[in-house]
Amino acid sequence: MIVVHHLNNSRSQRVLWLLEELGVPYEVKRYERDAATMLAPPELRAIHPLGKSPVITDGDKVLAETGAIIEYIIDTYGQGRLIPPAGGAERLRYTYWLHYAEGSAMTPLLLKLVFTALPARAPGLLRGLVKTIAAKAQAGFVDPQLKSHIDYWDAELSKTEWFAGPAFTAADIMMSFPLEAGAARASAASRPKVAAFLERIHARPAYRKALERGGPYNYAT
């Protein structure tokens, strides 16, 4: 049976959601972030050397990285579900969004998180200087990049209801975290198509069930 090594408020929530959508039995082993650093606990290193989540175990297999885990679950347990047929335009879009979610989309979101948190972590005498530098970095680079990505999401969702086409796929599960994080950190929910996408995914029974299994998740609002 698959065991999901699940960290609170993390990208591993998507793995739980996918398993619920497919009806695949699984177990959850929960881990809590350090309250001060917000980092994963060292116990995760016993599962994978990087000590990060998500990680799953399936028998003697250990898999990390959300995209790789999603692909493994779809290939092993999906039976053709939540993935467009091979060879078509929707399959190409599916592959693109599956990898874009953890590639291009997450970089500015992580920078936003870092520069927002940086002043509070700086020594007292340097806090004002660090705050000024962080604000300039956000205004000059991070925020414009985020705006470009958010505009892109909204424009693409104006073409089709879901990212790969008219049908819900695992690519939408992958894209959920960037859009949820973007809504929390960068007002992405002000874009009508992004807001509608978030409403649709949050209403899905499998999404709600995954929240029950995974515990508190600040982005499901």
Secondary structure, 3 states (H helix, E strand, C coil): CEEEEEECCCCCHHHHHHHHHHCCCEEEEEECCCCCCCCCCHHHHHCCCCCCCCEEEECCEEEECHHHHHHHHHHHHCCCCCCCCCCCHHHHHHHHHHHHCCCCCHHHHHHHHHHHHHHHHCCHHHHHHHHHHHHHHHHHHHHHHHHHHHHHHHHHHHHCCCCCCCCCCHHHHHHHHHHHHHHHHHCHHHCHHHHHHHHHHHHCHHHHHHHHHHCCCCCCC
